[in-house]
Amino acid sequence: MPYSAYVAGSRRLSEQVRDSLKRAVAAWCADDEGMIVRTSAAKQPLQTLRQEFLELKDQWRSVEKTAFSSTQPRRLFRQLSFLGELLNAHHFPDHCTVLTNFMIAQDEIPEGVSVRHLSEKNLFRSLNIESIYTHAFASKIALESGASLVIDYTEALTTIDVNSGSMKIQKNRDEAIRRINFNAASEIARQLRLRQIGGIVVIDFLRMNHESDRQALLQQLIHETKPDPNHVQVYGFTRVGLVEVTRKRQSWGIQNQVMSMMKNAAQR
């Protein structure tokens, strides 16, 4: 960051690794420069990071030079291709498969990414993505266990209620509730990403009698949200038995669309 004199680190890094990298790279910056240390930096030696830092500085000098010498509007620099922009939005996964119905230049495909070309005109329809997207607007989600989730949005936060519904829990109640809550934790992590839910999230799981079960549930929720490209923080149970979670906000998502529709309906 050529005009931002601070160093930041990815929250997905451990505090010890993040602080160590921030101290190292801060020494490379001039007074008016800053850096953002991404998650993948932890896998690289400092020499490699410094070389990338110098290359980025050279790129910026080139952009400045082109800008000052240009007399007409023009594109100064394009960091990523179309495919690169899509992958960047998901923090460049190490390995993934991209499905497309148009040809992508081979030099645009990063290492670890495979591309499958399909002939269908509407991939969203043929892969059943349209119905998944439409279903994501519903407030109630059925779980495999027979229970359900109910998701409600407000301006301040999102609430998720785990509902046993019409299930009759008679034998081994503790084990049945544990199974439902663990199943719900997996689906909640999926819904957070699918709906791009951000900000404060409050979850009302089914009540469990044993502290060991509650702690195991928190660990399950942490495990399920760990692959999320947006930073998710699980804070634990409140005094009234609710689980507090935060997720980094996105500029747009299903949550925003639902809130926009609710506002429009209220204005009418």
GROMACS elastic network, one bead per residue, 0.5 to 0.9 nm:
[ bonds ]
;  ai    aj funct       b0    kb
    1     4     6  0.54795   500
    1     5     6  0.77147   500
    1     6     6  0.85211   500
    1     7     6  0.89467   500
    1    32     6  0.87456   500
    1    33     6  0.57651   500
    1    35     6  0.55073   500
    1    36     6  0.76804   500
    2     5     6  0.78619   500
    2    30     6  0.88897   500
    2    32     6  0.66466   500
    2    34     6  0.63471   500
    2    35     6  0.83939   500
    2    57     6  0.80682   500
    2    60     6  0.79346   500
    3    32     6  0.55158   500
    3    33     6  0.54782   500
    3    34     6  0.71406   500
    4     7     6  0.84918   500
    4    32     6  0.61529   500
    4    33     6  0.54343   500
    4    34     6  0.51276   500
    4    35     6  0.80534   500
    5    29     6  0.82339   500
    5    30     6  0.81678   500
    5    31     6  0.64197   500
    5    35     6  0.81111   500
    6    26     6  0.79758   500
    6    32     6  0.84130   500
    6    33     6  0.70817   500
    6    35     6  0.66899   500
    6    36     6  0.85315   500
    7    22     6  0.62031   500
    7    23     6  0.85565   500
    7    25     6  0.78179   500
    7    26     6  0.63600   500
    7    29     6  0.89465   500
    7    33     6  0.86477   500
    7    34     6  0.51840   500
    7    36     6  0.58365   500
    7    37     6  0.76535   500
    8    18     6  0.85716   500
    8    22     6  0.68406   500
    8    34     6  0.81114   500
    8    35     6  0.63772   500
    8    37     6  0.61731   500
    8    38     6  0.87747   500
    9    12     6  0.85483   500
    9    13     6  0.75708   500
    9    18     6  0.57313   500
    9    19     6  0.78205   500
    9    21     6  0.78721   500
    9    22     6  0.66427   500
    9    35     6  0.83885   500
    9    36     6  0.56587   500
    9    38     6  0.62841   500
    9    39     6  0.78093   500
   10    13     6  0.57087   500
   10    14     6  0.88350   500
   10    18     6  0.71343   500
   10    36     6  0.76073   500
   10    37     6  0.61138   500
   10    38     6  0.52508   500
   10    39     6  0.55193   500
   10   231     6  0.89216   500
   11    14     6  0.73106   500
   11    15     6  0.79049   500
   11    18     6  0.78350   500
   11    38     6  0.88736   500
   11    39     6  0.79785   500
   11   231     6  0.68553   500
   12    15     6  0.88744   500
   12    18     6  0.88194   500
   12    38     6  0.86832   500
   12    39     6  0.62673   500
   12   226     6  0.87744   500
   12   230     6  0.89996   500
   12   231     6  0.66993   500
   12   232     6  0.89660   500
   13    16     6  0.81507   500
   13    17     6  0.63145   500
   13    18     6  0.56567   500
   13    38     6  0.84685   500
   13    39     6  0.60015   500
   13    40     6  0.89888   500
   13    42     6  0.76145   500
   14    17     6  0.53564   500
   14    18     6  0.59723   500
   14    19     6  0.85339   500
   15    18     6  0.50789   500
   15    19     6  0.60302   500
   15    20     6  0.84867   500
   16    19     6  0.53709   500
   16    20     6  0.61891   500
   16    21     6  0.87297   500
   17    20     6  0.51297   500
   17    21     6  0.61737   500
   17    22     6  0.85400   500
   17    42     6  0.72198   500
   18    21     6  0.53155   500
   18    22     6  0.60987   500
   18    23     6  0.86863   500
   18    37     6  0.80222   500
   18    39     6  0.89075   500
   18    42     6  0.82873   500
   19    22     6  0.50872   500
   19    23     6  0.62092   500
   19    24     6  0.86721   500
   20    23     6  0.53544   500
   20    24     6  0.63805   500
   20    25     6  0.88966   500
   21    24     6  0.50831   500
   21    25     6  0.61760   500
   21    26     6  0.83863   500
   21    37     6  0.74341   500
   21    41     6  0.82728   500
   21    42     6  0.79447   500
   21    46     6  0.83706   500
   22    25     6  0.54172   500
   22    26     6  0.58887   500
   22    27     6  0.88149   500
   22    35     6  0.85067   500
   22    36     6  0.85775   500
   22    37     6  0.72458   500
   23    26     6  0.53005   500
   23    27     6  0.68361   500
   24    27     6  0.58086   500
   24    28     6  0.75240   500
   24    46     6  0.79591   500
   25    28     6  0.53018   500
   25    29     6  0.69908   500
   25    34     6  0.89419   500
   25    35     6  0.74887   500
   25    37     6  0.83860   500
   25    46     6  0.85188   500
   25    49     6  0.83170   500
   25    50     6  0.75793   500
   25    53     6  0.86644   500
   26    29     6  0.54702   500
   26    30     6  0.85402   500
   26    33     6  0.89888   500
   26    34     6  0.74517   500
   26    35     6  0.76047   500
   27    30     6  0.80927   500
   28    50     6  0.77308   500
   28    53     6  0.82683   500
   29    32     6  0.76855   500
   29    33     6  0.53560   500
   29    34     6  0.62009   500
   29    35     6  0.77618   500
   30    33     6  0.52251   500
   30    34     6  0.79165   500
   31    34     6  0.83436   500
   35    53     6  0.86502   500
   37    40     6  0.83214   500
   37    41     6  0.64325   500
   37    42     6  0.88069   500
   38    41     6  0.56043   500
   38    42     6  0.80778   500
   39    42     6  0.62007   500
   39    43     6  0.83007   500
   39    91     6  0.87240   500
   40    43     6  0.56774   500
   40    44     6  0.73245   500
   41    44     6  0.53344   500
   41    45     6  0.80889   500
   41    46     6  0.86447   500
   41    49     6  0.71326   500
   42    45     6  0.79041   500
   44    47     6  0.81967   500
   44    48     6  0.63481   500
   44    49     6  0.67259   500
   45    48     6  0.54588   500
   45    49     6  0.65724   500
   45    50     6  0.88624   500
   46    50     6  0.60629   500
   46    51     6  0.85503   500
   47    50     6  0.51644   500
   47    51     6  0.62502   500
   47    52     6  0.87452   500
   48    51     6  0.51201   500
   48    52     6  0.63141   500
   48    53     6  0.86294   500
   49    52     6  0.51152   500
   49    53     6  0.61278   500
   49    54     6  0.87410   500
   50    54     6  0.62823   500
   50    55     6  0.86238   500
   51    54     6  0.52057   500
   51    55     6  0.62529   500
   51    56     6  0.87037   500
   52    56     6  0.61472   500
   52    57     6  0.86413   500
   53    56     6  0.51716   500
   53    57     6  0.63622   500
   53    58     6  0.87931   500
   54    57     6  0.50578   500
   54    58     6  0.63007   500
   54    59     6  0.86804   500
   55    58     6  0.50543   500
   55    59     6  0.62134   500
   55    60     6  0.86983   500
   56    60     6  0.62266   500
   56    61     6  0.86887   500
   57    60     6  0.51137   500
   57    61     6  0.62767   500
   57    62     6  0.86731   500
   58    61     6  0.51323   500
   58    62     6  0.62567   500
   58    63     6  0.87241   500
   59    62     6  0.51164   500
   59    63     6  0.62926   500
   59    64     6  0.87490   500
   59    77     6  0.89113   500
   60    64     6  0.61855   500
   60    65     6  0.85574   500
   61    64     6  0.50955   500
   61    65     6  0.61160   500
   61    66     6  0.86089   500
   62    65     6  0.51104   500
   62    66     6  0.61599   500
   62    67     6  0.85384   500
   62    76     6  0.89891   500
   63    66     6  0.51905   500
   63    67     6  0.60802   500
   63    68     6  0.86902   500
   63    76     6  0.60179   500
   63    77     6  0.66010   500
   64    67     6  0.50623   500
   64    68     6  0.61790   500
   64    69     6  0.85858   500
   64    76     6  0.86175   500
   65    68     6  0.53498   500
   65    69     6  0.62249   500
   65    70     6  0.86498   500
   66    69     6  0.52539   500
   66    70     6  0.60712   500
   66    76     6  0.65795   500
   67    70     6  0.53376   500
   67    71     6  0.84975   500
   67    74     6  0.87168   500
   67    76     6  0.66329   500
   68    71     6  0.81347   500
   70    73     6  0.74275   500
   70    74     6  0.77399   500
   71    74     6  0.89140   500
   73    76     6  0.89744   500
   75    78     6  0.75555   500
   78    81     6  0.74271   500
   79    84     6  0.86238   500
   79    85     6  0.88296   500
   80    83     6  0.76686   500
   80    84     6  0.50055   500
   80    85     6  0.57392   500
   80    88     6  0.84889   500
   80   108     6  0.86823   500
   81    85     6  0.61228   500
   81    86     6  0.87101   500
   81   108     6  0.64759   500
   82    85     6  0.52648   500
   82    86     6  0.66045   500
   82    87     6  0.89085   500
   82   108     6  0.83165   500
   83    86     6  0.51991   500
   83    87     6  0.63184   500
   83    88     6  0.85558   500
   83    98     6  0.88860   500
   83   104     6  0.80599   500
   83   108     6  0.68934   500
   83   109     6  0.73478   500
   83   110     6  0.89866   500
   84    87     6  0.51081   500
   84    88     6  0.59217   500
   84    89     6  0.86075   500
   84    92     6  0.82423   500
   84   108     6  0.72892   500
   84   109     6  0.78660   500
   84   110     6  0.79161   500
   85    88     6  0.50090   500
   85    89     6  0.63187   500
   85    90     6  0.89766   500
   86    89     6  0.53194   500
   86    90     6  0.70077   500
   86    92     6  0.86001   500
   87    90     6  0.52585   500
   87    91     6  0.64344   500
   87    93     6  0.71744   500
   88    92     6  0.50737   500
   88    93     6  0.84974   500
   89    92     6  0.74240   500
   89   229     6  0.83387   500
   90    93     6  0.67219   500
   90   228     6  0.87181   500
   90   229     6  0.57636   500
   90   230     6  0.84636   500
   91   229     6  0.61204   500
   91   230     6  0.88055   500
   92    95     6  0.84980   500
   93    96     6  0.65160   500
   93   112     6  0.83259   500
   93   113     6  0.84728   500
   94   111     6  0.82300   500
   94   112     6  0.58902   500
   94   113     6  0.76812   500
   95   111     6  0.82406   500
   95   113     6  0.55819   500
   95   114     6  0.80059   500
   96   112     6  0.68286   500
   96   113     6  0.51869   500
   96   114     6  0.64886   500
   96   115     6  0.86757   500
   97   112     6  0.87270   500
   97   113     6  0.58212   500
   97   115     6  0.56710   500
   97   116     6  0.71500   500
   98   113     6  0.72879   500
   98   114     6  0.62551   500
   98   116     6  0.61843   500
   98   117     6  0.84752   500
   99   114     6  0.87713   500
   99   115     6  0.60176   500
   99   117     6  0.60695   500
   99   118     6  0.69353   500
   99   123     6  0.82703   500
  100   103     6  0.74142   500
  100   104     6  0.82667   500
  100   115     6  0.73084   500
  100   116     6  0.63358   500
  100   117     6  0.50952   500
  100   118     6  0.60263   500
  100   119     6  0.84457   500
  100   123     6  0.76417   500
  101   116     6  0.84918   500
  101   117     6  0.55362   500
  101   118     6  0.50228   500
  101   119     6  0.56307   500
  101   120     6  0.64597   500
  101   121     6  0.67727   500
  101   122     6  0.81690   500
  101   123     6  0.72390   500
  102   117     6  0.68348   500
  102   118     6  0.79644   500
  102   119     6  0.82527   500
  103   117     6  0.70621   500
  104   107     6  0.85424   500
  104   108     6  0.70835   500
  104   109     6  0.77752   500
  104   115     6  0.82337   500
  104   117     6  0.88367   500
  105   108     6  0.55078   500
  105   109     6  0.72172   500
  106   109     6  0.54950   500
  106   110     6  0.87557   500
  107   110     6  0.77386   500
  109   112     6  0.85723   500
  109   113     6  0.64463   500
  109   114     6  0.75983   500
  109   115     6  0.79270   500
  110   113     6  0.57727   500
  110   114     6  0.85329   500
  111   114     6  0.82968   500
  118   121     6  0.85578   500
  118   123     6  0.80152   500
  119   122     6  0.89177   500
  119   123     6  0.86336   500
  120   123     6  0.58707   500
  120   126     6  0.71110   500
  121   125     6  0.89793   500
  121   126     6  0.86113   500
  122   125     6  0.55322   500
  122   126     6  0.62970   500
  122   127     6  0.86201   500
  123   126     6  0.50529   500
  123   127     6  0.58013   500
  123   128     6  0.81920   500
  123   129     6  0.79590   500
  124   127     6  0.54514   500
  124   128     6  0.60363   500
  124   130     6  0.54079   500
  124   131     6  0.86460   500
  125   128     6  0.50509   500
  125   129     6  0.60273   500
  125   130     6  0.55190   500
  125   131     6  0.77067   500
  126   129     6  0.76857   500
  126   130     6  0.86833   500
  127   130     6  0.80585   500
  128   131     6  0.56844   500
  128   132     6  0.65904   500
  128   133     6  0.89097   500
  129   132     6  0.50280   500
  129   133     6  0.60860   500
  129   134     6  0.85587   500
  130   133     6  0.51166   500
  130   134     6  0.61310   500
  130   135     6  0.85149   500
  131   134     6  0.50125   500
  131   135     6  0.59348   500
  131   136     6  0.84893   500
  132   135     6  0.51138   500
  132   136     6  0.62358   500
  133   136     6  0.51519   500
  133   137     6  0.72904   500
  133   194     6  0.80769   500
  133   195     6  0.85952   500
  133   254     6  0.87337   500
  134   137     6  0.57691   500
  134   138     6  0.77729   500
  135   138     6  0.55427   500
  135   139     6  0.89226   500
  135   141     6  0.86283   500
  136   139     6  0.77815   500
  136   141     6  0.84209   500
  136   191     6  0.79697   500
  136   194     6  0.73943   500
  136   195     6  0.66422   500
  136   254     6  0.75856   500
  137   140     6  0.89750   500
  137   195     6  0.81708   500
  137   254     6  0.69370   500
  137   255     6  0.83938   500
  137   257     6  0.89938   500
  137   258     6  0.73713   500
  138   141     6  0.72690   500
  138   150     6  0.88460   500
  138   151     6  0.82854   500
  139   149     6  0.79407   500
  139   150     6  0.54615   500
  139   152     6  0.64584   500
  140   148     6  0.67183   500
  140   149     6  0.55759   500
  140   151     6  0.64371   500
  141   147     6  0.88106   500
  141   148     6  0.54367   500
  141   149     6  0.50274   500
  141   150     6  0.64871   500
  141   151     6  0.81589   500
  141   187     6  0.88866   500
  142   145     6  0.84334   500
  142   146     6  0.68381   500
  142   147     6  0.62752   500
  142   149     6  0.64796   500
  142   150     6  0.89626   500
  143   146     6  0.55165   500
  143   147     6  0.53305   500
  143   148     6  0.50800   500
  143   149     6  0.73094   500
  143   180     6  0.83164   500
  143   183     6  0.72744   500
  143   184     6  0.70238   500
  143   187     6  0.76808   500
  144   147     6  0.72735   500
  144   148     6  0.85058   500
  144   180     6  0.87413   500
  144   183     6  0.75561   500
  145   148     6  0.82830   500
  145   164     6  0.89994   500
  145   179     6  0.77471   500
  145   180     6  0.60207   500
  145   183     6  0.71232   500
  145   184     6  0.87678   500
  146   164     6  0.74185   500
  146   165     6  0.78075   500
  146   166     6  0.84181   500
  146   167     6  0.69075   500
  146   180     6  0.83137   500
  147   162     6  0.74012   500
  147   163     6  0.57670   500
  147   165     6  0.56843   500
  147   166     6  0.79007   500
  147   167     6  0.69879   500
  147   180     6  0.69333   500
  147   184     6  0.84427   500
  148   161     6  0.82540   500
  148   162     6  0.60267   500
  148   163     6  0.52265   500
  148   164     6  0.64804   500
  148   165     6  0.68973   500
  148   184     6  0.78444   500
  149   160     6  0.65278   500
  149   161     6  0.55847   500
  149   163     6  0.59960   500
  149   164     6  0.88148   500
  149   184     6  0.73157   500
  149   187     6  0.85838   500
  149   188     6  0.81544   500
  150   159     6  0.80449   500
  150   160     6  0.55933   500
  150   161     6  0.50890   500
  150   162     6  0.66767   500
  150   163     6  0.73215   500
  151   158     6  0.71804   500
  151   159     6  0.58082   500
  151   161     6  0.65967   500
  152   157     6  0.88058   500
  152   158     6  0.58519   500
  152   159     6  0.52957   500
  152   160     6  0.65660   500
  152   161     6  0.85991   500
  153   156     6  0.82905   500
  153   157     6  0.64831   500
  153   159     6  0.64900   500
  153   160     6  0.89404   500
  153   255     6  0.71143   500
  153   258     6  0.78588   500
  153   259     6  0.70634   500
  154   157     6  0.53947   500
  154   158     6  0.59838   500
  154   159     6  0.81048   500
  154   259     6  0.74271   500
  155   158     6  0.81492   500
  155   259     6  0.76806   500
  156   199     6  0.80933   500
  156   200     6  0.73320   500
  157   198     6  0.84347   500
  157   199     6  0.65133   500
  157   201     6  0.57162   500
  157   202     6  0.73753   500
  158   197     6  0.77153   500
  158   198     6  0.82469   500
  158   199     6  0.78525   500
  158   200     6  0.63574   500
  158   202     6  0.62963   500
  158   203     6  0.85347   500
  158   255     6  0.88863   500
  159   200     6  0.86463   500
  159   201     6  0.58079   500
  159   203     6  0.59222   500
  159   204     6  0.78314   500
  160   188     6  0.81686   500
  160   201     6  0.74353   500
  160   202     6  0.62406   500
  160   204     6  0.62371   500
  160   205     6  0.83803   500
  161   202     6  0.85012   500
  161   203     6  0.58979   500
  161   205     6  0.64745   500
  161   206     6  0.85518   500
  162   165     6  0.89489   500
  162   180     6  0.84893   500
  162   181     6  0.75008   500
  162   184     6  0.69542   500
  162   203     6  0.76130   500
  162   204     6  0.59589   500
  162   205     6  0.50720   500
  162   206     6  0.62335   500
  163   166     6  0.89202   500
  163   204     6  0.87399   500
  163   205     6  0.79076   500
  163   206     6  0.72711   500
  164   167     6  0.57258   500
  164   168     6  0.83829   500
  164   169     6  0.88700   500
  164   177     6  0.86198   500
  164   180     6  0.79165   500
  164   206     6  0.76823   500
  165   168     6  0.86323   500
  169   172     6  0.77852   500
  169   173     6  0.58333   500
  169   176     6  0.69445   500
  169   177     6  0.82084   500
  170   173     6  0.61333   500
  170   176     6  0.89467   500
  171   174     6  0.87886   500
  171   175     6  0.88303   500
  171   176     6  0.81453   500
  172   175     6  0.56011   500
  172   176     6  0.63856   500
  172   177     6  0.88643   500
  173   176     6  0.51413   500
  173   177     6  0.61675   500
  173   178     6  0.85012   500
  174   177     6  0.53091   500
  174   178     6  0.60791   500
  174   179     6  0.86442   500
  174   208     6  0.68837   500
  174   209     6  0.74510   500
  174   210     6  0.86210   500
  174   213     6  0.89718   500
  175   178     6  0.50111   500
  175   179     6  0.61433   500
  175   180     6  0.86760   500
  176   179     6  0.51612   500
  176   180     6  0.62886   500
  176   181     6  0.86893   500
  177   180     6  0.50866   500
  177   181     6  0.60766   500
  177   182     6  0.85237   500
  177   206     6  0.65334   500
  177   207     6  0.77143   500
  177   208     6  0.70549   500
  178   181     6  0.52272   500
  178   182     6  0.61294   500
  178   183     6  0.85394   500
  178   206     6  0.83585   500
  178   208     6  0.73372   500
  178   213     6  0.70952   500
  178   214     6  0.88254   500
  178   217     6  0.79747   500
  179   182     6  0.52692   500
  179   183     6  0.61349   500
  179   184     6  0.85260   500
  180   183     6  0.51290   500
  180   184     6  0.60571   500
  180   185     6  0.86748   500
  180   205     6  0.89561   500
  180   206     6  0.80341   500
  181   185     6  0.61228   500
  181   186     6  0.88078   500
  181   205     6  0.62372   500
  181   206     6  0.65756   500
  181   217     6  0.72417   500
  182   185     6  0.50592   500
  182   186     6  0.65847   500
  182   187     6  0.88716   500
  182   216     6  0.89226   500
  182   217     6  0.63111   500
  182   220     6  0.68650   500
  182   221     6  0.79625   500
  183   186     6  0.54322   500
  183   187     6  0.65373   500
  183   188     6  0.87422   500
  184   187     6  0.51161   500
  184   188     6  0.59466   500
  184   189     6  0.86196   500
  184   205     6  0.81231   500
  185   188     6  0.50732   500
  185   189     6  0.63061   500
  185   190     6  0.87395   500
  185   205     6  0.88289   500
  185   217     6  0.76115   500
  185   218     6  0.86367   500
  185   220     6  0.68588   500
  185   221     6  0.53186   500
  185   224     6  0.72578   500
  185   225     6  0.89659   500
  186   189     6  0.53653   500
  186   190     6  0.65065   500
  186   191     6  0.88600   500
  186   220     6  0.78239   500
  186   221     6  0.69298   500
  186   223     6  0.89484   500
  186   224     6  0.58057   500
  186   225     6  0.82426   500
  187   191     6  0.61182   500
  187   192     6  0.86249   500
  187   224     6  0.87913   500
  188   191     6  0.50128   500
  188   192     6  0.61267   500
  188   193     6  0.87968   500
  188   221     6  0.83247   500
  188   224     6  0.86888   500
  188   225     6  0.87287   500
  189   192     6  0.52817   500
  189   193     6  0.67509   500
  189   194     6  0.88021   500
  189   221     6  0.72228   500
  189   222     6  0.89442   500
  189   224     6  0.58613   500
  189   225     6  0.52741   500
  189   226     6  0.89471   500
  189   228     6  0.80555   500
  190   193     6  0.54685   500
  190   194     6  0.60795   500
  190   195     6  0.85595   500
  190   224     6  0.82010   500
  190   225     6  0.80527   500
  190   228     6  0.88276   500
  191   195     6  0.57189   500
  191   196     6  0.77833   500
  191   197     6  0.78063   500
  192   195     6  0.56058   500
  192   196     6  0.56086   500
  192   198     6  0.76614   500
  192   225     6  0.86355   500
  192   228     6  0.87507   500
  192   247     6  0.81472   500
  193   197     6  0.67425   500
  193   225     6  0.89642   500
  193   228     6  0.69454   500
  193   229     6  0.85615   500
  193   230     6  0.82919   500
  194   197     6  0.79638   500
  194   253     6  0.85430   500
  194   254     6  0.80643   500
  195   198     6  0.89712   500
  195   253     6  0.59913   500
  195   255     6  0.59761   500
  195   256     6  0.89920   500
  196   249     6  0.76420   500
  196   250     6  0.66225   500
  196   252     6  0.74910   500
  196   253     6  0.50165   500
  196   254     6  0.63468   500
  196   255     6  0.65371   500
  196   256     6  0.85396   500
  197   200     6  0.88558   500
  197   201     6  0.82316   500
  197   247     6  0.71619   500
  197   248     6  0.83935   500
  197   249     6  0.70281   500
  197   250     6  0.78263   500
  197   253     6  0.72432   500
  197   254     6  0.76191   500
  197   255     6  0.57732   500
  197   256     6  0.83530   500
  198   201     6  0.76778   500
  198   230     6  0.89099   500
  198   246     6  0.69765   500
  198   248     6  0.53502   500
  198   250     6  0.65250   500
  198   255     6  0.81210   500
  199   245     6  0.83363   500
  199   246     6  0.53396   500
  199   247     6  0.52817   500
  199   248     6  0.60607   500
  199   249     6  0.56624   500
  200   244     6  0.73559   500
  200   245     6  0.60366   500
  200   247     6  0.68304   500
  201   243     6  0.82304   500
  201   244     6  0.60662   500
  201   245     6  0.50069   500
  201   246     6  0.57534   500
  201   247     6  0.76883   500
  202   242     6  0.65097   500
  202   243     6  0.56963   500
  202   245     6  0.62631   500
  202   246     6  0.85760   500
  203   242     6  0.56945   500
  203   243     6  0.50053   500
  203   244     6  0.65778   500
  203   245     6  0.78427   500
  204   207     6  0.83808   500
  204   241     6  0.73663   500
  204   242     6  0.50549   500
  204   243     6  0.65274   500
  205   208     6  0.84615   500
  205   241     6  0.81754   500
  205   242     6  0.70726   500
  205   243     6  0.76652   500
  207   214     6  0.89102   500
  207   241     6  0.75734   500
  208   211     6  0.77686   500
  208   213     6  0.68145   500
  208   214     6  0.66547   500
  209   212     6  0.89519   500
  209   213     6  0.77424   500
  209   214     6  0.82422   500
  210   213     6  0.53815   500
  210   214     6  0.66244   500
  210   215     6  0.89550   500
  211   214     6  0.50221   500
  211   215     6  0.62230   500
  211   216     6  0.85397   500
  212   215     6  0.52173   500
  212   216     6  0.61139   500
  212   217     6  0.86086   500
  213   216     6  0.50196   500
  213   217     6  0.61436   500
  213   218     6  0.87348   500
  214   217     6  0.50840   500
  214   218     6  0.63923   500
  214   219     6  0.87923   500
  214   237     6  0.82876   500
  215   218     6  0.51047   500
  215   219     6  0.63212   500
  215   220     6  0.86426   500
  215   236     6  0.84315   500
  216   219     6  0.51057   500
  216   220     6  0.61934   500
  216   221     6  0.87156   500
  217   221     6  0.62330   500
  217   222     6  0.86344   500
  218   221     6  0.50778   500
  218   222     6  0.61829   500
  218   223     6  0.85599   500
  218   234     6  0.74415   500
  218   235     6  0.87220   500
  218   236     6  0.66314   500
  218   237     6  0.84974   500
  218   243     6  0.83864   500
  219   222     6  0.50175   500
  219   223     6  0.60625   500
  219   224     6  0.85900   500
  220   223     6  0.50394   500
  220   224     6  0.61445   500
  220   225     6  0.86640   500
  221   224     6  0.51386   500
  221   225     6  0.61815   500
  221   226     6  0.85164   500
  221   234     6  0.75999   500
  222   225     6  0.53293   500
  222   226     6  0.60151   500
  222   232     6  0.82359   500
  222   233     6  0.78700   500
  222   234     6  0.64283   500
  223   226     6  0.53246   500
  223   227     6  0.80193   500
  224   227     6  0.70370   500
  224   228     6  0.82583   500
  225   228     6  0.54094   500
  225   231     6  0.86537   500
  225   232     6  0.65429   500
  225   233     6  0.86530   500
  225   234     6  0.89073   500
  226   229     6  0.82024   500
  226   231     6  0.81975   500
  226   232     6  0.73494   500
  227   230     6  0.86264   500
  228   231     6  0.68465   500
  228   232     6  0.72930   500
  229   232     6  0.87137   500
  230   247     6  0.66275   500
  230   248     6  0.56146   500
  230   249     6  0.78942   500
  230   250     6  0.84246   500
  231   246     6  0.82227   500
  231   247     6  0.57480   500
  231   248     6  0.54877   500
  232   245     6  0.71382   500
  232   246     6  0.57209   500
  232   248     6  0.66382   500
  233   244     6  0.85813   500
  233   245     6  0.56325   500
  233   246     6  0.52319   500
  233   247     6  0.64561   500
  233   248     6  0.88836   500
  234   243     6  0.78073   500
  234   244     6  0.63286   500
  234   246     6  0.67202   500
  234   247     6  0.88933   500
  235   238     6  0.87327   500
  235   243     6  0.71899   500
  235   244     6  0.54079   500
  235   245     6  0.58148   500
  235   246     6  0.80409   500
  236   242     6  0.80277   500
  236   243     6  0.52714   500
  236   244     6  0.57801   500
  236   245     6  0.76026   500
  237   240     6  0.77637   500
  237   241     6  0.54575   500
  237   242     6  0.52696   500
  237   244     6  0.64738   500
  238   241     6  0.52165   500
  238   242     6  0.52586   500
  238   243     6  0.62200   500
  238   244     6  0.71405   500
  239   242     6  0.74960   500
  246   249     6  0.89586   500
  249   252     6  0.84773   500
  250   253     6  0.69526   500
  251   256     6  0.83385   500
  252   255     6  0.78032   500
  252   256     6  0.58999   500
  252   257     6  0.77056   500
  253   256     6  0.53291   500
  253   257     6  0.64552   500
  253   258     6  0.88526   500
  254   257     6  0.50012   500
  254   258     6  0.61787   500
  254   259     6  0.86154   500
  255   258     6  0.52742   500
  255   259     6  0.63032   500
  255   260     6  0.86468   500
  256   259     6  0.51358   500
  256   260     6  0.60752   500
  256   261     6  0.86483   500
  257   260     6  0.50140   500
  257   261     6  0.62099   500
  257   262     6  0.86225   500
  258   261     6  0.51499   500
  258   262     6  0.62109   500
  258   263     6  0.87069   500
  259   262     6  0.50459   500
  259   263     6  0.62389   500
  259   264     6  0.87064   500
  260   263     6  0.51632   500
  260   264     6  0.62736   500
  260   265     6  0.86612   500
  261   264     6  0.51158   500
  261   265     6  0.61351   500
  261   266     6  0.85912   500
  262   265     6  0.51289   500
  262   266     6  0.61682   500
  262   267     6  0.86862   500
  263   266     6  0.50936   500
  263   267     6  0.62172   500
  263   268     6  0.87551   500
  264   267     6  0.51540   500
  264   268     6  0.63840   500
  265   268     6  0.52466   500
